Amino acid sequence: MAPPLARVAAVLGTLVEGAKVEYWQNCAARGLCDTLFHLRTDAAVHQAPAGAPKGHWKPLGHPDFLETWDGEVDRFDVAPTPELFWTKYHAERRPFIVKGAVLDSPAINWTDQYIMEHFGDEVAKVEWRNEDRLTDYCGQSIKGKFIHCPKDTIPYVESRTSIRNFIRQSSKDPNWAKYIISQMPDAMGKDWKVPGFFNCGKRFEGDKMRGKPWMTQMYENNFWYLRVPPQKMGTSTIHYDMNHQVMCMFAGKKEWIMWDLRHEASKIPMWNEYFRPNGRPQGSDDSPIDGERVDLKRWPQFAKAHWRNTTIEKGDCLYLPAHLLHYVRSWSDDADDPRIIALMTMFQSEVRYEPSNCIDAPEKVFLSEYDVLWGEFPGSLEVPRCMNHVKMGYPNWKRTLASMAKKEVSVKSFTKFWGREGYPSKLIKAAWKRFQQEQQGFPATMTWAEKVFNSTALANLAKDVACAGEGHDQPERKLRDGESWDARNEYSLAGEYKGYTDEKHQDL
């Protein structure tokens, strides 16, 4: 039998002179590190060779990294006021948690039966429970280096199934290593009473909500659902997102480890290096570092990167600023409930505080009351190209309305404006006709901008044009009971097996 370190190298891979492959899938994705750390029995996975740096092959958060730990994020027992939130936490990009913030939300009592009865027909996006993004880079040149991948790399698979079917299958087979990470069905909003610390954001001219001036423009809502066997966990990659996030837990736990790239970017390798400390990043990005088995011989500077952490459990909410690098572990230590359920709402990074909007701002409000750019899911035939499509990361269609709201236009200018991307002129003219009919019911005091933003016809048009730009030409069909299909099954974003070699994880 091979020595312990040799056995680990056989599954995970190590950098070998003369080999083409320099990057491997992470430890949790390959099944060696998907157990909670304190319960792992194979010590060889984390056993570093003599002379290795302190922390080498250890998981994030290990005591070997305590010298760079800056403590846990701020904790509130009562949510901060909008003024405190915007002027301190948002302005300084500081995360925090609010303990017990949603214990009074109906969703805190969700059973699987309730979820299936009320939301079970809706389609959901499903991925591997232990995330890995190596296949995004196989066969591509990154920073001047061609990325080779082992021939036994597990493909990235993104599936579609109904929420009901997912719950049935994950209940039947606890070892089914998948989870839902999807657009939240709109109907869930009536069961989620959101803490209102992020209220009072500035909106486009003409777009202030009548009777609710405090309402911040929200961007997108997401739904997480996974089951894990005892002692197991789900894991993310080390990454950052482009929007400010408010996540609340309704079952299970999530541990977050975070780094502020404004100060730590030089110590942390990123695949694309999109982050800009004084501006908007080009896009979201991942790190090649394995969160469960950190390679400090390859990336020794990472040991100097300062980090913070927190754990949220059932009833808690987390504010995570846009562009904050993070890693997440998800598990349940409730013997009677192996589920991890979370809901998230987001607002975009350009939203700013507007104190004059803070009129009668509520401390809590059901999410269903909010105006969410991509909150209508599954949607309707009024916006056919968007209906039933999982819309995550789609463009802000209100920016298009804001351009139109600058000055009044004729039907000719209107048709030209909306037809720039090849959207059918027949549909554009029909939207113009409905807009003209709507205006007859608008108050005479309304400005042109207010008419634009209060028009259902224009909102539907803008959303449909945005979905057409994402490649949709018709509604996505509803799934039959028990049906699922793969939207993506990829070994390489560059196409087929580009970048793959004859080398394997066990050969390296």
C-alpha positions as CSV (number, residue, x, y, z in Angstrom):
1,M,0.0,0.0,0.0
2,A,1.2,3.5,-0.8
3,P,2.2,5.8,2.0
4,P,-0.6,8.2,3.2
5,L,0.7,11.3,1.4
6,A,1.1,9.3,-1.8
7,R,-2.5,8.1,-1.6
8,V,-3.7,11.7,-1.2
9,A,-1.6,12.9,-4.1
10,A,-3.1,10.1,-6.2
11,V,-6.6,11.5,-5.9
12,L,-5.9,15.2,-5.7
13,G,-2.8,15.7,-7.7
14,T,0.5,17.5,-6.9
15,L,2.7,19.7,-9.1
16,V,5.1,17.4,-10.9
17,E,8.1,18.5,-12.9
18,G,7.4,17.9,-16.6
19,A,3.6,17.5,-16.3
20,K,1.4,19.8,-18.3
21,V,-1.3,20.0,-15.6
22,E,-0.8,22.7,-13.0
23,Y,-4.4,23.1,-11.7
24,W,-6.7,20.4,-10.2
25,Q,-10.2,20.2,-9.0
26,N,-10.6,21.0,-5.3
27,C,-10.6,18.5,-2.5
28,A,-14.3,18.7,-1.6
29,A,-15.5,18.4,-5.2
30,R,-13.5,15.1,-5.5
31,G,-14.9,13.7,-2.2
32,L,-11.9,13.8,0.1
33,C,-12.8,17.0,2.0
34,D,-16.6,17.2,2.0
35,T,-16.8,16.1,5.6
36,L,-16.7,18.7,8.4
37,F,-13.0,19.2,9.3
38,H,-13.2,18.1,12.9
39,L,-14.8,14.8,11.8
40,R,-12.4,13.9,9.0
41,T,-10.6,10.6,9.6
42,D,-7.9,10.6,6.9
43,A,-5.3,12.8,8.5
44,A,-3.0,12.3,5.4
45,V,-5.2,14.7,3.4
46,H,-3.9,17.6,5.5
47,Q,-0.5,16.2,6.4
48,A,2.2,18.6,5.1
49,P,5.7,17.4,4.2
50,A,8.6,18.4,6.4
51,G,9.7,21.9,5.9
52,A,6.4,23.1,4.4
53,P,5.0,26.5,5.4
54,K,2.7,26.7,8.4
55,G,-0.9,26.1,7.2
56,H,0.1,24.1,4.1
57,W,-2.6,21.7,3.1
58,K,-4.9,22.9,6.0
59,P,-8.4,24.2,5.4
60,L,-9.4,27.8,5.6
61,G,-10.1,28.9,9.2
62,H,-7.7,26.3,10.6
63,P,-5.7,27.5,13.8
64,D,-2.6,27.7,11.6
65,F,-4.2,30.8,10.0
66,L,-5.0,32.6,13.3
67,E,-2.1,35.0,13.0
68,T,-3.9,36.8,10.2
69,W,-7.4,36.5,11.6
70,D,-9.0,39.9,12.2
71,G,-11.9,38.6,14.2
72,E,-15.6,37.9,13.5
73,V,-17.7,40.4,11.6
74,D,-19.9,42.8,13.5
75,R,-23.1,41.3,15.1
76,F,-26.4,43.0,15.8
77,D,-29.3,41.7,17.9
78,V,-31.5,44.5,16.3
79,A,-30.9,45.5,12.7
80,P,-29.1,48.8,12.2
81,T,-31.0,51.9,11.0
82,P,-30.8,52.8,7.4
83,E,-28.6,55.8,8.3
84,L,-26.1,53.7,10.2
85,F,-26.1,51.1,7.4
86,W,-25.5,53.4,4.6
87,T,-23.1,55.8,6.2
88,K,-20.9,53.2,7.9
89,Y,-21.4,49.6,6.7
90,H,-22.2,50.2,3.1
91,A,-19.8,53.1,2.8
92,E,-16.9,51.1,4.3
93,R,-17.9,47.8,2.7
94,R,-18.3,46.1,6.1
95,P,-20.3,42.9,6.4
96,F,-22.4,42.2,9.5
97,I,-25.0,39.7,10.7
98,V,-28.3,40.3,12.5
99,K,-29.1,37.5,14.9
100,G,-32.7,36.2,14.9
101,A,-33.8,38.8,12.3
102,V,-36.3,36.5,10.5
103,L,-37.6,34.4,13.4
104,D,-40.9,36.1,12.9
105,S,-41.1,35.2,9.2
106,P,-43.5,32.5,8.1
107,A,-40.7,30.9,6.1
108,I,-39.0,30.0,9.4
109,N,-41.6,27.2,9.7
110,W,-41.4,25.9,6.2
111,T,-41.7,22.1,5.9
112,D,-40.8,20.2,2.7
113,Q,-44.5,19.5,2.3
114,Y,-45.3,23.2,2.4
115,I,-42.6,24.1,0.0
116,M,-43.7,21.4,-2.5
117,E,-47.4,22.4,-2.2
118,H,-46.9,26.1,-2.7
119,F,-43.8,26.3,-4.9
120,G,-43.1,22.8,-6.0
121,D,-44.1,23.3,-9.7
122,E,-41.5,26.0,-10.3
123,V,-38.3,25.2,-12.1
124,A,-35.0,25.5,-10.3
125,K,-31.3,25.5,-11.3
126,V,-29.3,22.7,-9.8
127,E,-25.6,22.3,-9.4
128,W,-23.0,20.2,-7.6
129,R,-23.2,20.6,-3.8
130,N,-19.4,21.1,-3.6
131,E,-18.6,23.7,-6.2
132,D,-15.6,23.7,-8.5
133,R,-14.9,26.0,-11.4
134,L,-11.8,24.4,-13.1
135,T,-13.8,23.6,-16.2
136,D,-14.4,27.4,-16.7
137,Y,-10.7,27.6,-17.5
138,C,-9.7,24.3,-19.2
139,G,-8.3,25.0,-22.7
140,Q,-8.1,28.7,-22.2
141,S,-5.1,31.0,-22.0
142,I,-5.1,32.8,-18.7
143,K,-2.5,35.5,-18.1
144,G,-0.4,34.1,-21.0
145,K,-0.5,30.5,-19.8
146,F,-2.6,27.7,-21.4
147,I,-4.6,25.8,-18.9
148,H,-4.3,22.0,-19.2
149,C,-6.7,19.8,-17.2
150,P,-6.6,16.1,-16.1
151,K,-8.6,13.7,-18.2
152,D,-10.6,12.6,-15.1
153,T,-11.9,16.1,-14.3
154,I,-15.5,16.0,-13.2
155,P,-17.6,18.2,-15.6
156,Y,-19.6,21.2,-14.6
157,V,-23.3,20.2,-14.7
158,E,-26.1,22.7,-14.4
159,S,-29.5,21.1,-14.5
160,R,-33.2,22.1,-14.4
161,T,-35.8,20.3,-12.4
162,S,-38.9,21.3,-10.4
163,I,-38.5,22.2,-6.7
164,R,-40.8,19.3,-5.9
165,N,-38.7,16.8,-7.8
166,F,-35.5,18.0,-6.2
167,I,-36.9,17.7,-2.7
168,R,-38.2,14.2,-3.5
169,Q,-34.9,13.0,-4.9
170,S,-32.7,14.5,-2.3
171,S,-34.9,13.1,0.5
172,K,-34.7,9.7,-1.1
173,D,-30.9,9.7,-1.6
174,P,-29.1,11.8,1.0
175,N,-25.8,11.1,-0.8
176,W,-27.1,12.8,-4.0
177,A,-24.5,15.6,-4.1
178,K,-26.6,18.4,-5.7
179,Y,-28.2,21.6,-4.4
180,I,-30.6,24.2,-5.6
181,I,-29.1,27.7,-6.3
182,S,-31.7,29.4,-8.3
183,Q,-33.9,32.4,-8.9
184,M,-36.4,32.6,-6.0
185,P,-40.1,32.0,-7.0
186,D,-41.9,35.3,-6.5
187,A,-44.5,33.7,-4.3
188,M,-41.9,33.0,-1.6
189,G,-41.6,36.7,-0.9
190,K,-44.9,36.8,1.1
191,D,-43.3,34.4,3.6
192,W,-40.1,36.4,4.1
193,K,-40.2,39.5,6.4
194,V,-37.0,41.3,5.5
195,P,-35.1,43.6,7.9
196,G,-35.2,47.1,6.4
197,F,-31.7,48.4,7.1
198,F,-31.0,48.7,3.3
199,N,-34.1,51.0,2.7
200,C,-33.7,54.6,1.5
201,G,-31.6,54.0,-1.6
202,K,-31.6,56.5,-4.4
203,R,-33.6,55.7,-7.5
204,F,-33.8,57.0,-11.1
205,E,-35.5,60.3,-11.6
206,G,-39.2,59.6,-12.0
207,D,-39.0,56.1,-10.5
208,K,-39.8,56.9,-6.8
209,M,-42.5,54.5,-5.6
210,R,-45.7,56.4,-4.7
211,G,-46.5,56.0,-1.1
212,K,-43.2,54.1,-0.5
213,P,-40.5,56.7,-1.0
214,W,-38.2,54.6,1.2
215,M,-38.2,51.6,-1.1
216,T,-34.7,50.8,-2.4
217,Q,-34.6,49.3,-5.9
218,M,-33.8,45.6,-5.5
219,Y,-32.2,43.6,-8.2
220,E,-32.7,39.8,-7.9
221,N,-33.9,37.2,-5.3
222,N,-32.3,33.8,-4.9
223,F,-33.3,30.5,-3.3
224,W,-30.8,27.9,-1.8
225,Y,-31.9,24.4,-0.8
226,L,-29.7,21.4,0.0
227,R,-29.6,18.3,2.1
228,V,-26.4,16.9,3.5
229,P,-25.8,13.6,5.2
230,P,-24.6,13.7,8.8
231,Q,-21.1,15.1,9.1
232,K,-21.1,16.3,5.4
233,M,-21.2,19.8,4.0
234,G,-21.6,21.9,0.9
235,T,-18.8,24.2,-0.2
236,S,-18.4,27.1,-2.5
237,T,-15.3,28.3,-4.4
238,I,-13.4,31.3,-3.2
239,H,-15.1,34.1,-5.1
240,Y,-16.8,37.5,-5.1
241,D,-20.1,38.7,-6.5
242,M,-21.1,41.9,-8.2
243,N,-24.0,42.9,-6.1
244,H,-24.7,43.7,-2.4
245,Q,-26.5,40.8,-0.8
246,V,-28.8,40.2,2.1
247,M,-29.0,36.5,2.9
248,C,-31.3,35.0,5.6
249,M,-31.2,31.4,7.0
250,F,-34.4,29.4,7.4
251,A,-32.7,26.0,8.2
252,G,-29.1,24.8,8.8
253,K,-25.9,26.8,9.0
254,K,-23.5,28.6,6.8
255,E,-19.9,29.6,7.7
256,W,-18.4,32.6,5.8
257,I,-14.7,33.4,5.5
258,M,-14.0,36.8,4.0
259,W,-11.1,38.8,2.6
260,D,-11.2,42.5,1.6
261,L,-9.4,42.7,-1.8
262,R,-8.8,46.4,-1.4
263,H,-6.1,45.4,1.1
264,E,-5.3,41.8,0.3
265,A,-5.4,41.5,-3.5
266,S,-1.7,41.2,-3.9
267,K,-1.6,38.1,-1.6
268,I,-4.5,36.2,-3.2
269,P,-4.3,34.6,-6.7
270,M,-7.4,35.2,-8.8
271,W,-8.2,33.5,-12.1
272,N,-9.0,36.7,-14.1
273,E,-7.8,39.5,-11.8
274,Y,-10.9,41.6,-12.6
275,F,-10.9,43.3,-9.2
276,R,-10.1,47.1,-9.1
277,P,-9.6,48.6,-5.7
278,N,-10.9,52.0,-6.8
279,G,-13.5,51.1,-9.3
280,R,-16.0,48.6,-10.5
281,P,-14.5,45.2,-11.3
282,Q,-14.9,43.9,-14.8
283,G,-16.9,41.0,-13.5
284,S,-17.1,38.4,-10.8
285,D,-14.1,36.2,-10.3
286,D,-12.8,33.1,-8.5
287,S,-9.5,32.1,-6.9
288,P,-7.7,28.8,-7.8
289,I,-7.0,28.2,-4.1
290,D,-8.7,25.1,-2.6
291,G,-10.6,26.3,0.4
292,E,-10.3,22.9,2.1
293,R,-6.6,22.2,1.3
294,V,-4.6,25.4,0.9
295,D,-1.4,25.0,-1.2
296,L,1.0,27.4,0.6
297,K,4.0,26.1,-1.2
298,R,2.6,27.3,-4.5
299,W,1.0,30.5,-3.1
300,P,3.0,31.4,0.0
301,Q,1.7,35.0,0.1
302,F,-1.8,33.8,0.9
303,A,-0.7,33.0,4.4
304,K,-0.3,36.7,5.0
305,A,-3.8,37.6,3.8
306,H,-6.0,38.9,6.6
307,W,-9.5,37.5,7.0
308,R,-12.6,37.6,9.0
309,N,-15.4,35.1,9.5
310,T,-18.9,34.5,10.8
311,T,-21.5,31.7,11.0
312,I,-25.2,32.3,10.4
313,E,-27.8,29.9,11.6
314,K,-31.6,29.5,11.4
315,G,-33.2,32.9,11.9
316,D,-30.1,35.0,11.2
317,C,-29.3,37.4,8.3
318,L,-26.0,38.5,6.7
319,Y,-25.2,41.6,4.8
320,L,-22.4,40.9,2.3
321,P,-21.0,43.9,0.4
322,A,-20.4,43.6,-3.3
323,H,-16.9,42.6,-4.4
324,L,-16.0,41.1,-1.0
325,L,-14.1,37.8,-1.5
326,H,-15.6,34.9,0.4
327,Y,-15.8,31.2,0.9
328,V,-18.8,29.4,2.3
329,R,-19.4,26.0,4.1
330,S,-23.0,24.8,4.5
331,W,-24.2,22.1,6.9
332,S,-26.8,21.1,9.4
333,D,-26.1,19.8,13.0
334,D,-29.9,19.3,13.6
335,A,-30.4,15.6,13.8
336,D,-34.1,16.1,12.9
337,D,-33.6,18.5,10.0
338,P,-30.7,17.9,7.5
339,R,-31.8,20.8,5.3
340,I,-30.0,24.1,4.6
341,I,-32.4,26.7,3.3
342,A,-31.5,30.3,2.6
343,L,-33.2,33.2,0.8
344,M,-31.3,36.2,-0.6
345,T,-32.2,39.5,-2.0
346,M,-29.7,41.9,-3.7
347,F,-29.3,45.5,-4.8
348,Q,-26.7,46.7,-7.2
349,S,-23.4,48.4,-6.4
350,E,-24.3,51.8,-7.8
351,V,-27.2,52.3,-5.4
352,R,-26.5,55.2,-3.0
353,Y,-28.1,56.5,0.2
354,E,-30.8,59.2,-0.2
355,P,-31.8,60.5,3.2
356,S,-34.7,62.5,1.8
357,N,-36.3,59.1,0.8
358,C,-36.3,57.9,4.4
359,I,-39.9,58.8,5.1
360,D,-41.8,56.3,7.4
361,A,-39.3,53.6,6.5
362,P,-40.4,50.4,8.1
363,E,-38.1,48.3,10.3
364,K,-39.3,45.1,8.5
365,V,-41.4,44.5,5.4
366,F,-42.4,41.4,3.4
367,L,-40.2,41.0,0.4
368,S,-43.3,40.7,-1.8
369,E,-43.9,44.4,-1.3
370,Y,-40.6,45.4,-3.0
371,D,-40.0,46.4,-6.5
372,V,-37.4,43.8,-7.7
373,L,-35.9,44.1,-11.2
374,W,-35.9,40.4,-11.8
375,G,-38.4,39.4,-9.1
376,E,-41.1,38.1,-11.3
377,F,-40.4,34.4,-11.4
378,P,-41.7,32.3,-13.2
379,G,-43.3,35.4,-14.8
380,S,-46.1,35.6,-17.4
381,L,-46.9,35.7,-21.1
382,E,-46.9,39.5,-20.8
383,V,-43.1,39.1,-21.0
384,P,-42.9,35.9,-23.1
385,R,-39.1,35.7,-23.6
386,C,-38.5,35.8,-19.9
387,M,-41.2,33.4,-18.7
388,N,-39.9,30.3,-16.8
389,H,-36.2,31.1,-17.6
390,V,-34.0,31.2,-14.6
391,K,-32.7,34.8,-14.7
392,M,-29.6,35.3,-12.6
393,G,-27.1,38.0,-13.4
394,Y,-29.3,39.6,-16.1
395,P,-29.0,43.2,-17.2
396,N,-30.6,46.1,-15.4
397,W,-33.5,46.9,-17.7
398,K,-34.4,50.1,-15.9
399,R,-31.2,51.7,-17.1
400,T,-32.7,51.4,-20.6
401,L,-35.9,53.1,-19.3
402,A,-33.8,55.8,-17.7
403,S,-32.3,56.6,-21.1
404,M,-35.7,56.9,-22.6
405,A,-37.0,59.0,-19.7
406,K,-34.6,61.9,-20.5
407,K,-36.8,63.5,-23.1
408,E,-40.2,62.8,-24.7
409,V,-40.0,60.8,-28.0
410,S,-42.1,60.2,-31.1
411,V,-43.3,56.8,-32.3
412,K,-40.5,56.8,-34.9
413,S,-37.8,57.5,-32.3
414,F,-39.4,55.0,-29.9
415,T,-39.3,52.2,-32.6
416,K,-35.7,53.0,-33.5
417,F,-34.7,53.1,-29.8
418,W,-36.1,49.7,-29.0
419,G,-35.2,48.1,-32.3
420,R,-31.4,48.5,-32.1
421,E,-30.8,44.9,-31.2
422,G,-33.2,43.4,-33.8
423,Y,-36.2,43.2,-31.5
424,P,-39.4,42.8,-33.7
425,S,-40.8,46.2,-34.8
426,K,-44.4,44.8,-34.6
427,L,-44.0,44.2,-30.9
428,I,-42.4,47.6,-30.3
429,K,-45.3,49.3,-32.0
430,A,-47.8,47.3,-30.0
431,A,-46.0,48.4,-26.8
432,W,-46.1,52.0,-28.0
433,K,-49.9,51.7,-28.5
434,R,-50.4,50.3,-25.0
435,F,-48.2,53.1,-23.6
436,Q,-50.3,55.7,-25.2
437,Q,-53.5,54.1,-23.8
438,E,-51.9,54.0,-20.3
439,Q,-51.1,57.7,-20.4
440,Q,-54.8,58.6,-20.6
441,G,-55.1,57.4,-17.1
442,F,-52.0,59.1,-15.7
443,P,-52.4,62.3,-13.7
444,A,-51.8,65.5,-15.7
445,T,-49.1,66.5,-13.3
446,M,-46.9,63.5,-14.2
447,T,-43.6,64.3,-15.8
448,W,-42.4,62.3,-18.9
449,A,-39.9,60.4,-16.7
450,E,-42.7,59.5,-14.3
451,K,-44.9,58.3,-17.2
452,V,-42.0,56.1,-18.5
453,F,-41.3,54.5,-15.1
454,N,-45.0,54.0,-14.2
455,S,-45.8,52.3,-17.5
456,T,-46.5,48.6,-17.3
457,A,-46.2,48.4,-21.1
458,L,-42.7,49.8,-21.1
459,A,-41.5,47.7,-18.2
460,N,-42.7,44.6,-20.0
461,L,-41.1,45.7,-23.2
462,A,-37.8,46.5,-21.4
463,K,-37.7,43.1,-19.7
464,D,-38.6,41.2,-22.9
465,V,-35.9,43.0,-24.8
466,A,-33.4,42.2,-22.1
467,C,-34.3,38.5,-22.2
468,A,-34.0,38.5,-26.0
469,G,-30.5,39.9,-25.5
470,E,-29.8,36.8,-23.3
471,G,-30.7,34.5,-26.2
472,H,-34.3,33.7,-25.3
473,D,-36.9,33.8,-28.1
474,Q,-39.8,32.2,-26.3
475,P,-40.9,31.0,-22.8
476,E,-39.1,28.0,-21.3
477,R,-41.6,25.2,-21.0
478,K,-42.8,23.9,-17.6
479,L,-41.3,20.6,-16.6
480,R,-43.4,17.4,-16.2
481,D,-43.5,15.8,-12.8
482,G,-40.2,14.0,-12.2
483,E,-38.6,15.5,-15.3
484,S,-35.1,17.2,-15.3
485,W,-32.7,18.2,-18.0
486,D,-29.1,19.5,-18.3
487,A,-28.8,23.1,-19.4
488,R,-25.0,22.7,-19.3
489,N,-22.7,19.7,-19.1
490,E,-19.3,21.0,-19.8
491,Y,-15.7,19.8,-19.5
492,S,-14.5,23.1,-20.9
493,L,-16.1,26.5,-21.7
494,A,-13.6,26.6,-24.6
495,G,-15.4,23.7,-26.1
496,E,-15.7,19.9,-25.7
497,Y,-12.4,18.6,-24.2
498,K,-10.1,21.4,-25.2
499,G,-7.1,21.6,-22.9
500,Y,-7.5,18.0,-21.6
501,T,-4.4,15.8,-21.4
502,D,-3.8,12.1,-20.8
503,E,-2.7,12.9,-17.3
504,K,-5.1,12.0,-14.4
505,H,-5.4,13.2,-10.8
506,Q,-4.1,9.9,-9.7
507,D,-1.0,10.2,-12.0
508,L,0.1,13.6,-10.8
